[in-house]
């Protein structure tokens, strides 16, 4: 995707050469070209696909033009819709699914790990792919946040998807949208529901380890903590319980259950909510001197997306405290019981919750990264960040 910026008699035209409606100004700023010196009265025209979008403003100086364009980029992903890439990269969704299929065969656990990305990404400054960024000398990313370190994995699957998409449609599909499509496919390929994902997101220019550490819940969280967290994002108790069903597939480390097995609430005793027979199994799988990185299945069918997770909670066989608490707490128990008896109700609620989760958007500028681990190279990156801060009251980007 390429843009041109040309001046003619004091007018500046911004034209997307691929004729798509999304402005990716920030990711392609270095491709803009300035012609004659700009006058103090600058007309800005943005042309898009479908009904022609024409915006004209009067600006006193070039910095104001940049601020205007920065604003365009920051809101460009607000109109999410299914089939966003139907013209610019029609094979995008099939490419993502093919890579996910290969990884499911190669390592079944990997697709469950990819499914986690949506939750960990969207709760921290919106669904913007920030969770995929590596640390840099000037930025601590989210991968090593307390909530993510030794928890999130399979980033290489996203890398593989991105590489395939870049070969087919360079610079078109965002990493944030890859997370959405791959999460959906992780569920569908393991026996769960399939659904249309709304696409059109941009990738963040930065990440926040502090935000991730302070926002994301721990395996020790109780139902009240989880309910209050989800409420901040306009997600209901129903959404909380249904989305927790993502633990229908995958594994967790012994580290996450040691306190439940050996010192629940500082008592020096196991959590009484754990079924006695299950507790015996866990003592063997996670003895007190175990390497706490050893993994255990999250439910009895760890490679099949079904409602077994909820059946296990009812039976006192939830592995994580943050899972079993959903059954022991009255407000959430109703939904656990419902989903344990009716898989269709669970599937329908899960899809609804995933769509709502995917609608959490960033209010910051973005781009389409070429590599999901790093932002695109841009010599004037600091200038653009500074302008964004000016426009938004010096909020940190």
C-alpha positions as CSV (number, residue, x, y, z in Angstrom):
1,X,0.0,0.0,0.0
2,X,1.5,3.4,-1.0
3,X,0.5,7.0,-0.6
4,X,1.6,10.1,-2.3
5,X,1.6,13.7,-1.0
6,X,1.8,16.4,-3.7
7,X,1.4,20.1,-3.6
8,X,-0.1,22.2,-6.3
9,X,-0.9,25.9,-6.0
10,X,-1.0,25.6,-2.2
11,X,-3.1,22.4,-2.3
12,X,-2.0,19.0,-0.9
13,X,-3.6,15.8,-2.1
14,X,-3.3,12.6,-0.2
15,X,-4.0,9.6,-2.5
16,X,-3.9,5.9,-1.6
17,X,-2.6,4.2,-4.7
18,X,-4.2,0.9,-3.8
19,X,-7.6,2.7,-3.6
20,X,-8.4,1.4,-0.2
21,X,-10.3,3.5,2.3
22,X,-7.9,2.9,5.3
23,X,-5.2,5.6,5.9
24,X,-2.0,4.1,6.9
25,X,-0.1,7.4,6.9
26,X,2.1,6.5,9.9
27,X,3.5,3.3,8.5
28,X,4.3,4.9,5.1
29,X,5.3,8.4,6.1
30,X,8.7,8.1,4.5
31,X,7.0,7.6,1.1
32,X,5.3,11.0,1.2
33,X,6.9,13.5,-1.2
34,X,6.6,17.3,-0.9
35,X,6.7,19.4,-4.0
36,X,6.6,23.2,-4.0
37,X,6.8,25.1,-0.7
38,X,3.4,24.9,1.1
39,X,1.5,28.1,1.4
40,X,-0.2,29.2,4.7
41,X,-3.5,28.0,3.3
42,X,-3.4,24.3,2.6
43,X,-6.3,22.2,1.3
44,X,-6.2,18.6,2.2
45,X,-8.1,16.0,0.2
46,X,-8.3,12.3,1.2
47,X,-9.7,10.0,-1.5
48,X,-11.0,6.5,-0.7
49,X,-12.7,3.5,-2.2
50,X,-16.5,3.6,-2.7
51,X,-18.2,6.9,-2.1
52,X,-15.4,9.5,-2.5
53,X,-14.3,10.9,0.8
54,X,-13.2,14.5,0.5
55,X,-11.9,16.5,3.4
56,X,-10.8,20.1,3.1
57,X,-9.3,22.1,5.9
58,X,-7.3,25.3,6.2
59,X,-4.1,25.0,8.1
60,X,-1.6,27.7,9.1
61,X,1.6,25.6,9.1
62,X,3.0,22.2,8.2
63,X,2.9,20.8,11.8
64,X,-0.8,21.3,11.9
65,X,-1.1,19.2,8.7
66,X,0.9,16.5,10.3
67,X,-1.4,16.6,13.4
68,X,-4.4,16.3,11.1
69,X,-3.0,13.3,9.3
70,X,-2.0,11.8,12.6
71,X,-5.6,12.0,13.8
72,X,-6.7,10.3,10.6
73,X,-4.3,7.4,11.3
74,X,-5.4,7.2,14.9
75,X,-9.1,6.6,14.0
76,X,-8.6,4.7,10.8
77,X,-9.4,1.4,12.3
78,X,-12.7,2.5,13.9
79,X,-14.9,1.0,11.2
80,X,-14.3,-2.8,11.6
81,X,-16.2,-5.1,9.3
82,X,-16.1,-8.7,8.0
83,X,-14.4,-9.1,4.7
84,X,-12.2,-6.0,5.1
85,X,-9.5,-7.6,2.9
86,X,-11.9,-9.0,0.3
87,X,-10.4,-6.7,-2.4
88,X,-6.9,-5.9,-1.1
89,X,-6.0,-9.4,0.0
90,X,-8.9,-11.8,-0.8
91,X,-6.9,-14.9,0.3
92,X,-5.9,-13.5,3.7
93,X,-8.3,-15.6,5.8
94,X,-7.5,-18.8,4.0
95,X,-3.8,-18.1,4.4
96,X,-4.2,-17.7,8.1
97,X,-6.2,-20.9,8.5
98,X,-3.8,-22.9,6.4
99,X,-0.9,-21.9,8.7
100,X,-2.9,-22.6,11.8
101,X,-3.8,-26.1,10.4
102,X,-0.1,-26.9,9.9
103,X,0.7,-25.8,13.5
104,X,-2.2,-27.7,15.0
105,X,-0.7,-30.9,13.4
106,X,2.9,-29.9,14.3
107,X,2.1,-29.0,18.0
108,X,-1.5,-29.1,19.1
109,X,-0.8,-26.9,22.1
110,X,0.3,-24.0,19.8
111,X,-3.2,-23.1,18.6
112,X,-4.4,-22.8,22.2
113,X,-1.5,-20.5,22.9
114,X,-2.4,-18.3,19.9
115,X,-6.0,-18.1,21.2
116,X,-4.7,-16.5,24.4
117,X,-3.2,-13.6,22.4
118,X,-6.6,-11.9,21.8
119,X,-7.4,-11.6,25.5
120,X,-3.9,-10.5,26.4
121,X,-3.7,-8.0,23.5
122,X,-7.1,-6.4,23.7
123,X,-7.2,-5.7,27.4
124,X,-4.1,-3.6,27.2
125,X,-4.8,-0.4,25.2
126,X,-7.1,-2.2,22.8
127,X,-6.7,-4.8,20.1
128,X,-3.6,-3.3,18.4
129,X,-1.0,-6.1,18.3
130,X,1.1,-4.5,21.0
131,X,1.5,-7.8,22.7
132,X,3.6,-9.0,19.8
133,X,6.3,-6.3,20.0
134,X,9.7,-7.3,21.2
135,X,11.6,-5.2,23.7
136,X,13.8,-2.4,22.4
137,X,16.5,-0.2,24.0
138,X,13.8,2.5,24.5
139,X,10.7,0.4,25.2
140,X,9.8,-2.5,27.5
141,X,7.3,-4.6,25.6
142,X,4.4,-6.7,27.1
143,X,5.9,-10.2,26.5
144,X,7.9,-10.0,29.7
145,X,5.1,-8.5,31.8
146,X,4.3,-10.4,35.0
147,X,1.1,-11.6,33.5
148,X,2.7,-12.8,30.3
149,X,6.2,-14.1,31.0
150,X,6.2,-17.9,31.0
151,X,2.6,-17.8,30.0
152,X,2.3,-16.5,26.5
153,X,4.1,-18.6,23.8
154,X,3.9,-19.5,20.1
155,X,4.8,-16.1,18.8
156,X,6.5,-17.9,16.0
157,X,3.1,-19.0,14.7
158,X,2.1,-15.4,14.2
159,X,5.5,-14.8,12.5
160,X,4.8,-17.6,10.1
161,X,1.3,-16.3,9.3
162,X,2.7,-12.8,8.8
163,X,5.5,-14.0,6.5
164,X,2.9,-15.9,4.3
165,X,0.7,-12.8,4.1
166,X,3.5,-10.5,3.3
167,X,4.4,-12.7,0.3
168,X,0.9,-12.7,-0.9
169,X,-0.1,-9.1,-0.1
170,X,2.8,-6.9,1.1
171,X,1.9,-4.3,3.7
172,X,-1.8,-4.9,3.7
173,X,-2.9,-7.2,6.7
174,X,-2.2,-5.9,10.2
175,X,-0.8,-8.0,12.9
176,X,-3.7,-7.0,15.1
177,X,-6.1,-8.6,12.6
178,X,-3.9,-11.7,12.4
179,X,-4.5,-12.2,16.1
180,X,-8.3,-12.0,15.5
181,X,-8.3,-14.5,12.6
182,X,-5.9,-16.9,14.2
183,X,-7.8,-16.9,17.5
184,X,-11.0,-17.7,15.6
185,X,-9.3,-20.5,13.7
186,X,-7.8,-21.9,16.9
187,X,-11.3,-22.5,18.1
188,X,-12.8,-23.7,14.8
189,X,-10.0,-26.1,14.1
190,X,-10.3,-27.8,17.4
191,X,-14.0,-28.5,17.2
192,X,-15.5,-25.2,18.4
193,X,-17.7,-22.6,16.7
194,X,-16.7,-20.7,13.6
195,X,-17.6,-17.0,13.0
196,X,-16.9,-14.0,10.9
197,X,-14.4,-11.7,12.4
198,X,-14.5,-8.0,12.0
199,X,-11.3,-6.7,10.6
200,X,-9.6,-3.4,9.8
201,X,-7.3,-2.7,12.8
202,X,-4.0,-1.0,12.8
203,X,-0.9,-2.1,14.7
204,X,0.4,0.0,17.6
205,X,3.6,2.0,17.5
206,X,4.5,1.0,21.0
207,X,3.7,-1.3,23.9
208,X,3.4,-1.0,27.7
209,X,4.8,-3.6,30.0
210,X,3.6,-1.6,33.1
211,X,0.0,-1.6,31.8
212,X,0.0,-5.3,31.0
213,X,1.4,-6.1,34.5
214,X,-1.2,-3.9,36.2
215,X,-4.2,-4.9,34.2
216,X,-4.1,-8.6,33.5
217,X,-5.5,-11.0,36.1
218,X,-3.4,-13.7,37.8
219,X,-4.2,-17.4,38.1
220,X,-5.0,-16.6,41.8
221,X,-7.8,-14.1,40.9
222,X,-11.2,-14.7,42.4
223,X,-14.5,-14.2,40.7
224,X,-15.1,-10.7,42.2
225,X,-11.8,-9.4,40.9
226,X,-12.5,-10.9,37.4
227,X,-16.1,-9.5,37.3
228,X,-14.8,-6.0,38.2
229,X,-12.1,-6.2,35.6
230,X,-14.4,-7.3,32.8
231,X,-16.9,-4.6,33.8
232,X,-14.3,-1.9,33.0
233,X,-14.4,-3.1,29.4
234,X,-18.2,-3.3,29.3
235,X,-18.0,-7.1,29.3
236,X,-20.7,-8.8,31.4
237,X,-20.6,-11.7,33.8
238,X,-21.9,-13.9,31.0
239,X,-19.0,-12.7,28.8
240,X,-16.5,-13.5,31.6
241,X,-17.7,-17.0,32.1
242,X,-18.0,-17.8,28.4
243,X,-14.6,-16.3,27.5
244,X,-13.0,-18.3,30.3
245,X,-14.1,-21.3,28.3
246,X,-11.0,-20.6,26.1
247,X,-9.3,-22.8,28.7
248,X,-11.2,-25.7,27.1
249,X,-7.9,-26.2,25.2
250,X,-4.3,-26.0,26.2
251,X,-2.2,-26.4,29.3
252,X,-0.9,-24.5,32.3
253,X,2.2,-24.7,34.5
254,X,2.4,-26.3,37.9
255,X,3.5,-22.9,39.1
256,X,-0.1,-21.7,38.7
257,X,-1.5,-24.3,41.1
258,X,1.2,-24.8,43.8
259,X,-0.5,-22.4,46.2
260,X,-3.9,-24.2,45.8
261,X,-2.3,-27.6,46.4
262,X,-0.1,-26.7,49.4
263,X,-0.9,-23.4,50.9
264,X,-4.4,-22.1,50.0
265,X,-4.9,-18.6,51.6
266,X,-1.9,-19.2,53.8
267,X,-3.4,-22.2,55.6
268,X,-0.7,-24.7,54.7
269,X,-3.5,-26.8,53.3
270,X,-5.0,-27.5,49.9
271,X,-8.0,-25.7,48.5
272,X,-11.1,-27.5,49.8
273,X,-12.8,-26.8,46.5
274,X,-10.5,-29.3,44.7
275,X,-12.1,-32.7,44.2
276,X,-10.2,-35.2,46.4
277,X,-9.5,-37.6,43.6
278,X,-8.3,-34.8,41.3
279,X,-6.1,-33.5,44.1
280,X,-4.4,-36.9,44.3
281,X,-3.7,-36.7,40.5
282,X,-2.3,-33.2,40.9
283,X,0.0,-34.3,43.8
284,X,1.6,-36.7,41.3
285,X,1.7,-34.2,38.4
286,X,2.9,-31.3,40.6
287,X,4.7,-32.6,43.7
288,X,6.0,-29.9,46.0
289,X,9.6,-30.3,44.6
290,X,8.5,-30.3,41.0
291,X,10.0,-28.1,38.3
292,X,7.2,-25.6,38.3
293,X,7.4,-25.2,34.5
294,X,6.0,-28.7,34.1
295,X,2.6,-28.3,32.3
296,X,-0.8,-29.9,33.1
297,X,-4.0,-30.1,31.0
298,X,-6.5,-27.3,31.7
299,X,-9.4,-29.8,31.3
300,X,-10.0,-33.4,30.4
301,X,-10.0,-32.8,26.6
302,X,-7.2,-30.3,26.1
303,X,-7.1,-30.5,22.3
304,X,-10.8,-30.3,21.7
305,X,-12.8,-27.1,22.1
306,X,-16.0,-28.2,23.9
307,X,-17.9,-27.7,27.2
308,X,-15.8,-30.2,29.1
309,X,-14.1,-27.3,30.9
310,X,-17.4,-26.4,32.6
311,X,-18.2,-30.0,33.5
312,X,-14.8,-30.1,35.2
313,X,-15.5,-27.0,37.1
314,X,-18.8,-28.4,38.4
315,X,-16.9,-31.5,39.5
316,X,-14.3,-29.5,41.3
317,X,-11.6,-30.3,38.7
318,X,-10.7,-26.8,37.6
319,X,-7.0,-26.4,37.4
320,X,-6.6,-22.7,38.0
321,X,-8.1,-20.9,41.0
322,X,-9.4,-18.2,38.5
323,X,-11.3,-21.0,36.8
324,X,-12.8,-22.9,39.8
325,X,-13.8,-19.7,41.4
326,X,-16.4,-19.3,38.6
327,X,-18.3,-22.2,40.0
328,X,-17.9,-21.5,43.7
329,X,-19.1,-17.9,43.4
330,X,-22.9,-17.6,43.2
331,X,-23.0,-14.9,40.6
332,X,-21.0,-16.8,38.0
333,X,-22.1,-20.3,39.0
334,X,-25.4,-20.1,37.0
335,X,-23.5,-19.7,33.7
336,X,-21.0,-22.4,34.6
337,X,-23.9,-24.8,35.2
338,X,-25.7,-23.7,32.0
339,X,-22.7,-24.2,29.8
340,X,-21.8,-27.5,31.4
341,X,-25.2,-28.9,30.3
342,X,-25.6,-27.0,27.0
343,X,-22.7,-26.8,24.7
344,X,-24.6,-24.7,22.1
345,X,-25.3,-22.1,24.7
346,X,-21.6,-22.0,25.5
347,X,-20.6,-21.7,21.9
348,X,-23.1,-18.9,21.1
349,X,-22.0,-17.0,24.2
350,X,-18.3,-17.5,23.4
351,X,-18.7,-16.1,19.9
352,X,-20.6,-13.1,21.2
353,X,-17.9,-12.5,23.8
354,X,-15.0,-12.8,21.3
355,X,-16.7,-10.3,19.0
356,X,-17.1,-7.8,21.9
357,X,-13.6,-8.4,23.0
358,X,-12.3,-7.8,19.5
359,X,-14.2,-4.4,19.4
360,X,-12.0,-3.0,22.1
361,X,-9.9,-0.5,20.1
362,X,-6.9,1.7,20.7
363,X,-7.3,5.5,20.5
364,X,-3.7,5.8,19.4
365,X,-2.1,6.1,16.0
366,X,-1.2,2.9,14.2
367,X,0.3,1.3,11.1
368,X,0.5,-2.0,9.3
369,X,3.7,-3.6,10.5
370,X,5.9,-5.5,8.1
371,X,7.2,-7.6,11.0
372,X,4.9,-8.2,13.9
373,X,7.8,-8.0,16.4
374,X,9.0,-4.5,15.5
375,X,7.5,-1.2,14.3
376,X,8.3,-0.1,10.8
377,X,11.4,2.0,10.4
378,X,10.7,5.7,10.1
379,X,13.2,8.5,10.4
380,X,10.6,11.0,11.6
381,X,9.0,8.7,14.2
382,X,9.9,10.9,17.1
383,X,8.4,14.0,15.4
384,X,5.1,12.2,14.8
385,X,5.0,10.9,18.4
386,X,5.6,14.4,19.7
387,X,2.8,15.8,17.5
388,X,0.4,13.2,18.8
389,X,1.3,14.1,22.4
390,X,0.6,17.7,21.7
391,X,-2.8,16.9,20.2
392,X,-3.7,14.7,23.1
393,X,-2.6,16.8,26.0
394,X,0.9,15.1,26.3
395,X,-0.6,11.7,26.9
396,X,2.1,9.0,26.6
397,X,2.1,7.1,23.4
